[in-house]
Amino acid sequence: MADVTVDVAIIGAGLAGLIAAQKLSQAGKCVLVLEARERVGGRTYASAMAGSARAVDWGAEWVLPDFHANMMGLIERYGLELESERASVEWRAPGFSVVASYDELRRSHAGFDYGLTALQAWFERPASGDETRLSVQALLEALIQDSVSRALVELALFPLLGADMAEVAAKALREEIRFHGGNVDLTFSPEARRLFGGFGGLAEKIAQELPAGILRLNTPVRAIRQAGETVTITGDGVSVMAGRVLLAVPVAVLHQIEMSPVIAGIGREASARMNAGQVVKLWARAQGAAPVTSLQTAPPLRFVYSWERDGELLVCAQALVRDVEGQDPAALFAAALPGVKILSASAQNWLADPYARGSWMAAALGAYPPACFAEVFGRVRVIGGDVAAEWAGWMEGAVLSAGQAVREILA
């Protein structure tokens, strides 16, 4: 087993880990990044579908130009190209279907407008009681009596939270609205862009700039032990002694690393259930004309969006694991989009990924608040989009979290 001594060891080469490694190495620190996978990026992952030369995002996909200054800075720095947002939207709730933009639906459907107004009023009131123990479903049932109107609001919420509304805490929704300037309309319908070629390409560009030898792939970390001013990290084939450690891994897998002393709250049960995000992302290569560019509908597929470029029609869908597990992705797309020929389809189940155990962060009902881990535990700090104080669950949050940790180390 090779022994290495560094100033800072970073566990995980997702976006937060890579940004931290880049900034610390530029500041003259001796850094080592240990990544369990054979690739960088973590849940920021892009690859091409069978039969297509174009890479698509299987994980994080959206950036909000009006809010995500750090991500926009990275996109500009690396000369990357953003694509347009979705345009026409079809809403399918039980007993209701309409093609309308978010704004058009709000103007034309009094119940939808009422529900959003009630949600805005709820946000503007001080929190009453423990909102980590109030589910979003219970909140919406209290605010919106009409079932169709409530279903439409839930459809609009799904792409944002990526969870069963009965399992995600109302506190998570309050935080999302806060991130969007306290405005419900901007929360539900912001200007959103995706990156041509996928955000996995951004992670790869950052990794390519790191000094030679500081990134080790295929190296899962098994244990972290603190003793005085030294932290010893034991991984597959390597033992590292570091002055500081940045744990840049999803909160749902923190318990898989043996820690001494134990970080309070990171038990197997608590860690595994912190994140209610349980989205499967599905992609299809298709032929024909999609009737709309976005479909927000009831299960099994809950959010479907498509676009054409260079004569190729690509369709993405988001669904809860339990709704699609064991089913053929092509058949699911065919059922949701009759008249469109599905040429090939695949799915990425982040819940089954041993180094993720969930999709983007949506704080689970009654769970230990993930942001509580965004502090220093001795010489170890947890970073990443899951624990970011701002924009948790977004790539912007990962970048902000990494930047904060770097400033603390360099201070």
GISUL-V283176 format. One record per helix or strand of 2 or more residues. SS is the DSSP state (hx for helix, st for strand). FROM is the first residue (numbers start at 1). TO is the last residue. Records with the same first field share a line. If there is no record, write none. Layout:
SS=FROM-TO + FROM-TO
This chain:
st=2-11 + 31-34 + 46-48 + 55-57 + 82-83 + 89-93 + 96-99 + 168-169 + 193-195 + 215-216 + 221-227 + 230-235 + 238-247 + 258-260 + 279-287 + 294-297 + 303-309 + 312-320 + 341-349 + 363-364 + 376-377 + 380-382
hx=15-26 + 69-77 + 102-108 + 110-124 + 136-143 + 147-161 + 170-179 + 184-188 + 200-209 + 251-256 + 268-272 + 321-324 + 329-336 + 350-352 + 370-373 + 385-387 + 395-410
